[in-house]
Amino acid sequence: MEQIDSVDPAAWRAPQWRGDRSWEVWLDDRDHAALQTAVAASVARDEPIHAIDRTSFTASELRSKLERVSHDVVNGRGFAMLRGLQLDRFDREELVRAYFGIGSFLGVPRPQNGAGHCLGHVCDLGEDATNPATRLYRTSARQRFHVDSCDVVGLLCLQKAKAGGASFLASSLAIVEQIRASRPDLLRVLEEPFTYDRKGEIPEGKAPHYEIPIVHRHRGKTSVFFARDFIESAQRRFPDVARLTAEQVEALDLIESVAQSEEFRLSIQFEPGDIQLVHNHVLLHSRDGYEDSNDPEKKRHLLRLWLSAHEPRPLPAVFAERYGPLVDGRPRGGIQVAGVPLTIPLEPE
């Protein structure tokens, strides 16, 4: 198999995974029985959904499979796709309990927006994709390659789009190595701070924007924080933010062009019952724009989890500007606004 960095298995190129489908993990009848038993036990003890963890979610028959998935995502290739979850075995609350139980083997749920939602609904809510303050997951627009503000992001497909909506992954570690080899001058630019917009979701005591480099080397590991829409939003919304230099724009363009190339971009089609899990520090993800059905019951709808990993990648202190205090054993990441309680909306809001 082709590897860019023999030390980190997350430094890969797309052709490797087009021929090797080991990233697909199928759920069988035994797995479903274990999930249903664990969900029923969770309901019976009236356990709050946000309190579900890998000790309380007693899906023992499924444990080894989920532990292997967790290792592959957090310490291996950086992604996995659980396939074949039979949605019709669960009502919505039961399904969310099963989803949080699966996620609990990778990490602890974190809030995804200023409203404190620990469950996100990725669907078109009719918001204006051209408005810099809009979070694009609430539209049908194409999303550029980016990371989310958490260690691991999970997406559970309830309904796929009528057309489009493909998921794309690219190894940010492999992209960094490509830039190191071809344009070391631009790699140095990416190691200096860029300014990001918080899009109105501002933690207590923080400014409406913050600075963080894109490429980091810390304790022997490379991590990447890239969200160009948030960088460009800061440029449009805040006159006090320094304007991007020509070199910075060239560096941003280079990341995107490499990520979009056939050598680096892996395309994955969602089917209902799929759960995609992605490690944000080593992979970028994006999606194609999509067209929805006119039938409200057939509109594209994914459920999103942001997770703070149980075995987190070491991050430099500058990540605290976005992730909160980087204290061993303490959950990190997410969007935390003072006075906002954590909630789990079962329907889009």
C-alpha atoms as a printed R data frame, in Angstrom:
    type eleno elety resid chain resno       x       y      z
1   ATOM     1    CA   MET     A     1   0.000   0.000  0.000
2   ATOM     2    CA   GLU     A     2   1.150   3.506 -0.813
3   ATOM     3    CA   GLN     A     3   1.998   5.554  2.272
4   ATOM     4    CA   ILE     A     4   3.285   9.119  2.374
5   ATOM     5    CA   ASP     A     5   4.601   8.896  5.940
6   ATOM     6    CA   SER     A     6   5.505   5.476  7.295
7   ATOM     7    CA   VAL     A     7   5.035   6.807 10.840
8   ATOM     8    CA   ASP     A     8   1.426   7.980 10.482
9   ATOM     9    CA   PRO     A     9  -1.033   5.657  8.698
10  ATOM    10    CA   ALA     A    10  -3.379   8.611  8.131
11  ATOM    11    CA   ALA     A    11  -0.979   9.969  5.478
12  ATOM    12    CA   TRP     A    12  -2.536   8.231  2.458
13  ATOM    13    CA   ARG     A    13  -3.559   8.915 -1.109
14  ATOM    14    CA   ALA     A    14  -6.998   8.094 -2.502
15  ATOM    15    CA   PRO     A    15  -6.132   5.229 -4.911
16  ATOM    16    CA   GLN     A    16  -5.137   3.121 -1.916
17  ATOM    17    CA   TRP     A    17  -8.699   3.087 -0.557
18  ATOM    18    CA   ARG     A    18 -10.474   2.753 -3.882
19  ATOM    19    CA   GLY     A    19  -9.052  -0.750 -4.115
20  ATOM    20    CA   ASP     A    20  -9.051  -1.624 -0.420
21  ATOM    21    CA   ARG     A    21 -12.484  -1.423  1.237
22  ATOM    22    CA   SER     A    22 -11.307  -2.334  4.735
23  ATOM    23    CA   TRP     A    23 -12.651   1.052  5.856
24  ATOM    24    CA   GLU     A    24 -16.191  -0.340  5.413
25  ATOM    25    CA   VAL     A    25 -17.474  -2.120  8.532
26  ATOM    26    CA   TRP     A    26 -20.831  -3.845  8.134
27  ATOM    27    CA   LEU     A    27 -23.310  -4.324 10.970
28  ATOM    28    CA   ASP     A    28 -24.928  -7.776 11.044
29  ATOM    29    CA   ASP     A    29 -27.963  -9.251 12.837
30  ATOM    30    CA   ARG     A    30 -25.898 -10.025 15.940
31  ATOM    31    CA   ASP     A    31 -24.748  -6.403 16.083
32  ATOM    32    CA   HIS     A    32 -28.316  -5.150 15.748
33  ATOM    33    CA   ALA     A    33 -29.510  -7.422 18.534
34  ATOM    34    CA   ALA     A    34 -26.747  -6.060 20.776
35  ATOM    35    CA   LEU     A    35 -27.699  -2.474 19.903
36  ATOM    36    CA   GLN     A    36 -31.382  -3.077 20.595
37  ATOM    37    CA   THR     A    37 -30.620  -4.684 23.952
38  ATOM    38    CA   ALA     A    38 -28.330  -1.813 24.961
39  ATOM    39    CA   VAL     A    39 -30.879   0.790 23.860
40  ATOM    40    CA   ALA     A    40 -33.690  -0.935 25.751
41  ATOM    41    CA   ALA     A    41 -31.548  -0.996 28.902
42  ATOM    42    CA   SER     A    42 -30.745   2.704 28.488
43  ATOM    43    CA   VAL     A    43 -34.437   3.556 28.151
44  ATOM    44    CA   ALA     A    44 -35.399   1.350 31.107
45  ATOM    45    CA   ARG     A    45 -33.055   3.156 33.486
46  ATOM    46    CA   ASP     A    46 -34.248   6.539 32.149
47  ATOM    47    CA   GLU     A    47 -30.693   7.479 31.235
48  ATOM    48    CA   PRO     A    48 -30.280  10.936 29.668
49  ATOM    49    CA   ILE     A    49 -28.989  10.523 26.130
50  ATOM    50    CA   HIS     A    50 -25.995  12.791 26.761
51  ATOM    51    CA   ALA     A    51 -24.992  10.547 29.700
52  ATOM    52    CA   ILE     A    52 -24.607   7.411 27.557
53  ATOM    53    CA   ASP     A    53 -21.000   6.221 27.660
54  ATOM    54    CA   ARG     A    54 -18.992   3.121 26.754
55  ATOM    55    CA   THR     A    55 -19.415   1.676 30.243
56  ATOM    56    CA   SER     A    56 -23.189   2.143 30.468
57  ATOM    57    CA   PHE     A    57 -23.892   1.152 26.853
58  ATOM    58    CA   THR     A    58 -23.617  -2.597 27.347
59  ATOM    59    CA   ALA     A    59 -23.389  -3.778 23.728
60  ATOM    60    CA   SER     A    60 -20.784  -6.378 24.640
61  ATOM    61    CA   GLU     A    61 -21.154  -8.391 21.411
62  ATOM    62    CA   LEU     A    62 -20.407  -5.223 19.436
63  ATOM    63    CA   ARG     A    63 -17.603  -3.930 21.644
64  ATOM    64    CA   SER     A    64 -14.628  -5.460 19.796
65  ATOM    65    CA   LYS     A    65 -15.895  -4.178 16.440
66  ATOM    66    CA   LEU     A    66 -16.380  -0.633 17.758
67  ATOM    67    CA   GLU     A    67 -13.030  -0.646 19.539
68  ATOM    68    CA   ARG     A    68 -11.374  -1.604 16.237
69  ATOM    69    CA   VAL     A    69 -13.243   1.194 14.451
70  ATOM    70    CA   SER     A    70 -12.146   3.664 17.136
71  ATOM    71    CA   HIS     A    71  -8.508   2.627 16.697
72  ATOM    72    CA   ASP     A    72  -8.710   2.932 12.907
73  ATOM    73    CA   VAL     A    73 -10.237   6.423 13.114
74  ATOM    74    CA   VAL     A    74  -8.169   7.939 15.934
75  ATOM    75    CA   ASN     A    75  -4.844   6.136 15.544
76  ATOM    76    CA   GLY     A    76  -5.028   4.585 12.080
77  ATOM    77    CA   ARG     A    77  -6.169   5.712  8.636
78  ATOM    78    CA   GLY     A    78  -8.357   8.475 10.121
79  ATOM    79    CA   PHE     A    79 -11.780   7.343  8.904
80  ATOM    80    CA   ALA     A    80 -14.244   4.473  8.807
81  ATOM    81    CA   MET     A    81 -17.756   3.851  7.508
82  ATOM    82    CA   LEU     A    82 -20.141   1.728  9.541
83  ATOM    83    CA   ARG     A    83 -22.688   0.397  7.061
84  ATOM    84    CA   GLY     A    84 -25.997  -1.425  7.221
85  ATOM    85    CA   LEU     A    85 -27.608   0.083 10.329
86  ATOM    86    CA   GLN     A    86 -31.267  -0.926  9.959
87  ATOM    87    CA   LEU     A    87 -33.093   2.296 10.701
88  ATOM    88    CA   ASP     A    88 -36.537   0.711 10.829
89  ATOM    89    CA   ARG     A    89 -35.600  -1.236 13.973
90  ATOM    90    CA   PHE     A    90 -35.665   2.008 16.016
91  ATOM    91    CA   ASP     A    91 -37.863   5.025 16.579
92  ATOM    92    CA   ARG     A    92 -36.047   8.385 16.483
93  ATOM    93    CA   GLU     A    93 -35.152   8.502 20.174
94  ATOM    94    CA   GLU     A    94 -33.976   4.877 20.145
95  ATOM    95    CA   LEU     A    95 -31.927   5.544 17.033
96  ATOM    96    CA   VAL     A    96 -30.242   8.546 18.654
97  ATOM    97    CA   ARG     A    97 -29.480   6.442 21.734
98  ATOM    98    CA   ALA     A    98 -27.925   3.770 19.513
99  ATOM    99    CA   TYR     A    99 -25.922   6.446 17.677
100 ATOM   100    CA   PHE     A   100 -24.636   8.011 20.901
101 ATOM   101    CA   GLY     A   101 -23.793   4.529 22.163
102 ATOM   102    CA   ILE     A   102 -21.738   3.812 19.052
103 ATOM   103    CA   GLY     A   103 -20.083   7.225 19.308
104 ATOM   104    CA   SER     A   104 -19.251   6.636 22.976
105 ATOM   105    CA   PHE     A   105 -16.598   4.104 21.971
106 ATOM   106    CA   LEU     A   106 -14.708   6.899 20.190
107 ATOM   107    CA   GLY     A   107 -15.290   9.858 22.463
108 ATOM   108    CA   VAL     A   108 -17.527  12.271 24.387
109 ATOM   109    CA   PRO     A   109 -20.179  14.364 22.556
110 ATOM   110    CA   ARG     A   110 -19.520  18.102 22.268
111 ATOM   111    CA   PRO     A   111 -21.863  21.025 21.427
112 ATOM   112    CA   GLN     A   112 -21.924  21.888 17.723
113 ATOM   113    CA   ASN     A   113 -23.381  25.396 17.737
114 ATOM   114    CA   GLY     A   114 -24.208  28.364 19.907
115 ATOM   115    CA   ALA     A   115 -27.527  26.754 20.874
116 ATOM   116    CA   GLY     A   116 -25.703  23.920 22.667
117 ATOM   117    CA   HIS     A   117 -26.874  21.148 20.331
118 ATOM   118    CA   CYS     A   118 -24.928  17.906 20.893
119 ATOM   119    CA   LEU     A   119 -26.830  16.346 17.994
120 ATOM   120    CA   GLY     A   120 -26.673  18.177 14.685
121 ATOM   121    CA   HIS     A   121 -29.137  17.916 11.818
122 ATOM   122    CA   VAL     A   122 -27.342  18.243  8.497
123 ATOM   123    CA   CYS     A   123 -30.118  19.164  6.103
124 ATOM   124    CA   ASP     A   124 -31.306  22.058  3.978
125 ATOM   125    CA   LEU     A   125 -33.244  24.428  6.212
126 ATOM   126    CA   GLY     A   126 -33.524  27.065  3.505
127 ATOM   127    CA   GLU     A   127 -30.858  29.374  4.897
128 ATOM   128    CA   ASP     A   128 -28.861  31.689  2.640
129 ATOM   129    CA   ALA     A   129 -25.576  30.022  1.673
130 ATOM   130    CA   THR     A   130 -24.173  33.375  0.483
131 ATOM   131    CA   ASN     A   131 -24.552  34.953  3.935
132 ATOM   132    CA   PRO     A   132 -21.129  34.812  5.665
133 ATOM   133    CA   ALA     A   133 -22.808  34.080  9.013
134 ATOM   134    CA   THR     A   134 -24.600  30.962  7.708
135 ATOM   135    CA   ARG     A   135 -23.340  27.527  8.747
136 ATOM   136    CA   LEU     A   136 -23.340  25.729  5.389
137 ATOM   137    CA   TYR     A   137 -24.448  22.376  6.782
138 ATOM   138    CA   ARG     A   138 -27.912  23.973  7.065
139 ATOM   139    CA   THR     A   139 -28.058  24.460  3.272
140 ATOM   140    CA   SER     A   140 -27.793  22.286  0.151
141 ATOM   141    CA   ALA     A   141 -24.724  24.158 -1.102
142 ATOM   142    CA   ARG     A   142 -21.408  22.538 -1.889
143 ATOM   143    CA   GLN     A   143 -19.039  22.546  1.059
144 ATOM   144    CA   ARG     A   144 -15.343  23.044  0.480
145 ATOM   145    CA   PHE     A   145 -12.722  20.888  2.140
146 ATOM   146    CA   HIS     A   146 -12.537  21.748  5.816
147 ATOM   147    CA   VAL     A   147 -12.296  20.417  9.357
148 ATOM   148    CA   ASP     A   148 -14.825  20.689 12.181
149 ATOM   149    CA   SER     A   149 -13.973  21.995 15.646
150 ATOM   150    CA   CYS     A   150 -13.715  18.610 17.316
151 ATOM   151    CA   ASP     A   151 -11.495  15.526 17.299
152 ATOM   152    CA   VAL     A   152 -13.904  13.209 15.469
153 ATOM   153    CA   VAL     A   153 -17.041  13.988 13.453
154 ATOM   154    CA   GLY     A   154 -19.731  11.378 12.873
155 ATOM   155    CA   LEU     A   155 -22.452  11.517 10.220
156 ATOM   156    CA   LEU     A   156 -25.400   9.107 10.260
157 ATOM   157    CA   CYS     A   157 -27.416   9.067  7.032
158 ATOM   158    CA   LEU     A   158 -31.190   8.948  7.511
159 ATOM   159    CA   GLN     A   159 -32.012   9.898  3.923
160 ATOM   160    CA   LYS     A   160 -29.783  10.559  0.927
161 ATOM   161    CA   ALA     A   161 -30.333  13.348 -1.594
162 ATOM   162    CA   LYS     A   162 -32.323  12.976 -4.795
163 ATOM   163    CA   ALA     A   163 -29.095  13.878 -6.626
164 ATOM   164    CA   GLY     A   164 -25.597  14.876 -5.498
165 ATOM   165    CA   GLY     A   165 -24.431  15.144 -1.911
166 ATOM   166    CA   ALA     A   166 -21.408  12.848 -2.242
167 ATOM   167    CA   SER     A   167 -18.941  12.892  0.649
168 ATOM   168    CA   PHE     A   168 -15.265  13.581 -0.095
169 ATOM   169    CA   LEU     A   169 -12.263  12.837  2.105
170 ATOM   170    CA   ALA     A   170  -8.596  13.739  1.707
171 ATOM   171    CA   SER     A   171  -5.621  13.153  3.979
172 ATOM   172    CA   SER     A   172  -4.418  16.530  5.229
173 ATOM   173    CA   LEU     A   173  -1.166  14.857  6.275
174 ATOM   174    CA   ALA     A   174  -0.539  13.671  2.711
175 ATOM   175    CA   ILE     A   175  -1.411  17.152  1.413
176 ATOM   176    CA   VAL     A   176   1.132  18.702  3.784
177 ATOM   177    CA   GLU     A   177   3.818  16.298  2.566
178 ATOM   178    CA   GLN     A   178   2.969  17.154 -1.052
179 ATOM   179    CA   ILE     A   179   3.284  20.880 -0.295
180 ATOM   180    CA   ARG     A   180   6.501  20.275  1.648
181 ATOM   181    CA   ALA     A   181   7.983  18.597 -1.425
182 ATOM   182    CA   SER     A   182   6.673  21.004 -4.064
183 ATOM   183    CA   ARG     A   183   6.282  24.407 -2.324
184 ATOM   184    CA   PRO     A   184   8.149  24.551  1.007
185 ATOM   185    CA   ASP     A   185   7.835  28.343  0.876
186 ATOM   186    CA   LEU     A   186   4.027  28.042  1.079
187 ATOM   187    CA   LEU     A   187   4.232  25.449  3.829
188 ATOM   188    CA   ARG     A   188   5.981  28.072  5.929
189 ATOM   189    CA   VAL     A   189   3.067  30.442  5.228
190 ATOM   190    CA   LEU     A   190   0.597  27.780  6.421
191 ATOM   191    CA   GLU     A   191   2.510  27.446  9.679
192 ATOM   192    CA   GLU     A   192   1.762  31.094 10.515
193 ATOM   193    CA   PRO     A   193  -1.604  32.292 11.969
194 ATOM   194    CA   PHE     A   194  -4.746  32.878  9.874
195 ATOM   195    CA   THR     A   195  -7.830  34.649 11.272
196 ATOM   196    CA   TYR     A   196 -11.125  32.726 11.540
197 ATOM   197    CA   ASP     A   197 -14.671  34.021 12.084
198 ATOM   198    CA   ARG     A   198 -16.637  32.525 14.997
199 ATOM   199    CA   LYS     A   199 -19.843  33.350 13.059
200 ATOM   200    CA   GLY     A   200 -21.520  34.809 16.130
201 ATOM   201    CA   GLU     A   201 -20.939  31.734 18.335
202 ATOM   202    CA   ILE     A   202 -18.629  33.408 20.851
203 ATOM   203    CA   PRO     A   203 -17.389  31.805 24.092
204 ATOM   204    CA   GLU     A   204 -17.317  33.989 27.204
205 ATOM   205    CA   GLY     A   205 -14.432  36.428 27.195
206 ATOM   206    CA   LYS     A   206 -13.476  35.778 23.571
207 ATOM   207    CA   ALA     A   207 -13.396  38.026 20.501
208 ATOM   208    CA   PRO     A   208 -15.701  37.361 17.503
209 ATOM   209    CA   HIS     A   209 -12.693  36.013 15.603
210 ATOM   210    CA   TYR     A   210  -9.500  34.178 16.505
211 ATOM   211    CA   GLU     A   211  -6.078  33.302 15.083
212 ATOM   212    CA   ILE     A   212  -4.584  29.865 14.536
213 ATOM   213    CA   PRO     A   213  -2.105  28.456 11.999
214 ATOM   214    CA   ILE     A   214  -3.276  25.811  9.534
215 ATOM   215    CA   VAL     A   215  -0.343  23.377  9.841
216 ATOM   216    CA   HIS     A   216   1.067  22.347 13.227
217 ATOM   217    CA   ARG     A   217   3.884  20.038 14.294
218 ATOM   218    CA   HIS     A   218   3.585  19.094 17.974
219 ATOM   219    CA   ARG     A   219   5.132  16.265 19.967
220 ATOM   220    CA   GLY     A   220   6.166  14.434 16.831
221 ATOM   221    CA   LYS     A   221   2.775  14.635 15.097
222 ATOM   222    CA   THR     A   222   1.399  16.886 12.358
223 ATOM   223    CA   SER     A   223  -2.152  18.237 12.704
224 ATOM   224    CA   VAL     A   224  -4.083  20.488 10.323
225 ATOM   225    CA   PHE     A   225  -6.816  23.057 11.051
226 ATOM   226    CA   PHE     A   226  -8.342  24.274  7.776
227 ATOM   227    CA   ALA     A   227 -11.703  25.979  7.232
228 ATOM   228    CA   ARG     A   228 -11.382  28.486  4.397
229 ATOM   229    CA   ASP     A   229 -15.012  29.633  4.533
230 ATOM   230    CA   PHE     A   230 -14.414  30.852  8.102
231 ATOM   231    CA   ILE     A   231 -11.190  32.592  7.050
232 ATOM   232    CA   GLU     A   232 -12.923  34.384  4.168
233 ATOM   233    CA   SER     A   233 -15.907  35.227  6.368
234 ATOM   234    CA   ALA     A   234 -13.557  37.013  8.784
235 ATOM   235    CA   GLN     A   235 -12.153  38.979  5.842
236 ATOM   236    CA   ARG     A   236 -15.644  40.126  4.795
237 ATOM   237    CA   ARG     A   237 -17.116  40.837  8.222
238 ATOM   238    CA   PHE     A   238 -14.314  42.437 10.231
239 ATOM   239    CA   PRO     A   239 -12.422  45.496  8.969
240 ATOM   240    CA   ASP     A   240  -9.920  45.170 11.835
241 ATOM   241    CA   VAL     A   241  -8.679  41.796 10.523
242 ATOM   242    CA   ALA     A   242  -5.462  41.995  8.482
243 ATOM   243    CA   ARG     A   243  -6.073  41.390  4.776
244 ATOM   244    CA   LEU     A   244  -4.826  38.120  3.342
245 ATOM   245    CA   THR     A   245  -1.534  38.440  1.507
246 ATOM   246    CA   ALA     A   246  -1.007  37.127 -2.017
247 ATOM   247    CA   GLU     A   247   1.116  34.322 -0.558
248 ATOM   248    CA   GLN     A   248  -1.600  33.345  1.902
249 ATOM   249    CA   VAL     A   249  -4.202  33.188 -0.864
250 ATOM   250    CA   GLU     A   250  -1.831  31.092 -2.975
251 ATOM   251    CA   ALA     A   251  -1.280  28.713 -0.055
252 ATOM   252    CA   LEU     A   252  -5.030  28.323  0.532
253 ATOM   253    CA   ASP     A   253  -5.576  27.723 -3.179
254 ATOM   254    CA   LEU     A   254  -2.872  25.069 -3.177
255 ATOM   255    CA   ILE     A   255  -4.449  23.114 -0.313
256 ATOM   256    CA   GLU     A   256  -7.773  23.065 -2.123
257 ATOM   257    CA   SER     A   257  -6.355  22.157 -5.526
258 ATOM   258    CA   VAL     A   258  -4.352  19.246 -4.095
259 ATOM   259    CA   ALA     A   259  -7.305  18.017 -2.027
260 ATOM   260    CA   GLN     A   260  -9.607  18.120 -5.067
261 ATOM   261    CA   SER     A   261  -7.251  16.158 -7.297
262 ATOM   262    CA   GLU     A   262  -7.955  12.512 -8.153
263 ATOM   263    CA   GLU     A   263  -4.735  11.489 -6.430
264 ATOM   264    CA   PHE     A   264  -5.916  12.814 -3.071
265 ATOM   265    CA   ARG     A   265  -9.743  12.953 -3.081
266 ATOM   266    CA   LEU     A   266 -11.718   9.872 -2.054
267 ATOM   267    CA   SER     A   267 -15.419   9.980 -2.963
268 ATOM   268    CA   ILE     A   268 -17.983   8.107 -0.842
269 ATOM   269    CA   GLN     A   269 -21.727   7.866 -1.460
270 ATOM   270    CA   PHE     A   270 -23.994   7.809  1.571
271 ATOM   271    CA   GLU     A   271 -26.798   5.278  1.873
272 ATOM   272    CA   PRO     A   272 -29.409   5.309  4.658
273 ATOM   273    CA   GLY     A   273 -27.951   3.569  7.699
274 ATOM   274    CA   ASP     A   274 -24.343   4.571  6.973
275 ATOM   275    CA   ILE     A   275 -22.269   6.174  9.751
276 ATOM   276    CA   GLN     A   276 -19.135   7.988  8.548
277 ATOM   277    CA   LEU     A   277 -16.502   8.730 11.195
278 ATOM   278    CA   VAL     A   278 -13.632  11.136 10.424
279 ATOM   279    CA   HIS     A   279 -10.623  12.320 12.443
280 ATOM   280    CA   ASN     A   280 -10.446  16.068 11.884
281 ATOM   281    CA   HIS     A   281  -6.781  16.605 12.760
282 ATOM   282    CA   VAL     A   282  -5.530  14.326  9.962
283 ATOM   283    CA   LEU     A   283  -8.272  14.427  7.303
284 ATOM   284    CA   LEU     A   284 -10.224  17.095  5.454
285 ATOM   285    CA   HIS     A   285 -13.813  16.455  4.404
286 ATOM   286    CA   SER     A   286 -16.224  18.118  2.000
287 ATOM   287    CA   ARG     A   287 -19.433  17.390  0.171
288 ATOM   288    CA   ASP     A   288 -20.966  17.978 -3.208
289 ATOM   289    CA   GLY     A   289 -23.944  20.270 -3.556
290 ATOM   290    CA   TYR     A   290 -27.212  18.399 -3.801
291 ATOM   291    CA   GLU     A   291 -30.795  18.472 -5.022
292 ATOM   292    CA   ASP     A   292 -33.569  17.397 -2.679
293 ATOM   293    CA   SER     A   293 -36.775  15.568 -3.459
294 ATOM   294    CA   ASN     A   294 -40.009  17.573 -3.376
295 ATOM   295    CA   ASP     A   295 -41.305  15.011 -0.878
296 ATOM   296    CA   PRO     A   296 -40.423  16.276  2.646
297 ATOM   297    CA   GLU     A   297 -39.972  12.673  3.811
298 ATOM   298    CA   LYS     A   298 -37.291  12.095  1.176
299 ATOM   299    CA   LYS     A   299 -35.105  15.146  1.778
300 ATOM   300    CA   ARG     A   300 -31.425  14.563  2.549
301 ATOM   301    CA   HIS     A   301 -30.943  14.299  6.302
302 ATOM   302    CA   LEU     A   302 -27.843  13.337  8.283
303 ATOM   303    CA   LEU     A   303 -27.384  13.286 12.058
304 ATOM   304    CA   ARG     A   304 -24.041  14.685 13.201
305 ATOM   305    CA   LEU     A   305 -21.913  14.001 16.274
306 ATOM   306    CA   TRP     A   306 -18.877  15.975 17.361
307 ATOM   307    CA   LEU     A   307 -16.693  13.892 19.659
308 ATOM   308    CA   SER     A   308 -13.789  14.598 21.989
309 ATOM   309    CA   ALA     A   309 -11.658  11.467 21.549
310 ATOM   310    CA   HIS     A   310 -10.881   9.186 24.481
311 ATOM   311    CA   GLU     A   311  -7.303   8.881 23.151
312 ATOM   312    CA   PRO     A   312  -6.805  12.391 21.764
313 ATOM   313    CA   ARG     A   313  -4.057  13.513 19.440
314 ATOM   314    CA   PRO     A   314  -1.685  15.915 21.235
315 ATOM   315    CA   LEU     A   315  -2.431  19.493 20.174
316 ATOM   316    CA   PRO     A   316  -0.387  22.670 20.682
317 ATOM   317    CA   ALA     A   317  -1.576  25.326 23.114
318 ATOM   318    CA   VAL     A   318  -2.888  27.587 20.329
319 ATOM   319    CA   PHE     A   319  -5.779  25.132 19.745
320 ATOM   320    CA   ALA     A   320  -7.232  26.246 23.082
321 ATOM   321    CA   GLU     A   321  -8.492  29.342 21.255
322 ATOM   322    CA   ARG     A   322 -11.019  27.100 19.494
323 ATOM   323    CA   TYR     A   323 -11.069  23.894 21.555
324 ATOM   324    CA   GLY     A   324 -11.108  25.325 25.061
325 ATOM   325    CA   PRO     A   325  -8.621  24.299 27.762
326 ATOM   326    CA   LEU     A   326  -6.391  21.429 26.622
327 ATOM   327    CA   VAL     A   327  -6.307  19.497 29.894
328 ATOM   328    CA   ASP     A   328  -5.593  15.762 29.930
329 ATOM   329    CA   GLY     A   329  -8.770  13.814 30.632
330 ATOM   330    CA   ARG     A   330 -11.061  16.790 30.052
331 ATOM   331    CA   PRO     A   331 -13.344  16.850 26.975
332 ATOM   332    CA   ARG     A   332 -12.240  19.414 24.404
333 ATOM   333    CA   GLY     A   333 -13.632  21.017 21.303
334 ATOM   334    CA   GLY     A   334 -17.104  22.052 20.317
335 ATOM   335    CA   ILE     A   335 -18.715  25.474 20.512
336 ATOM   336    CA   GLN     A   336 -19.297  26.551 24.083
337 ATOM   337    CA   VAL     A   337 -21.271  29.699 24.827
338 ATOM   338    CA   ALA     A   338 -21.696  30.790 28.451
339 ATOM   339    CA   GLY     A   339 -25.114  30.084 29.968
340 ATOM   340    CA   VAL     A   340 -26.282  27.821 27.136
341 ATOM   341    CA   PRO     A   341 -27.307  24.337 28.343
342 ATOM   342    CA   LEU     A   342 -26.474  21.251 26.295
343 ATOM   343    CA   THR     A   343 -29.444  19.799 24.408
344 ATOM   344    CA   ILE     A   344 -30.128  16.936 22.010
345 ATOM   345    CA   PRO     A   345 -32.846  18.009 19.544
346 ATOM   346    CA   LEU     A   346 -34.429  14.959 17.940
347 ATOM   347    CA   GLU     A   347 -35.694  17.082 15.031
348 ATOM   348    CA   PRO     A   348 -34.094  20.004 13.127
349 ATOM   349    CA   GLU     A   349 -34.384  23.420 14.774
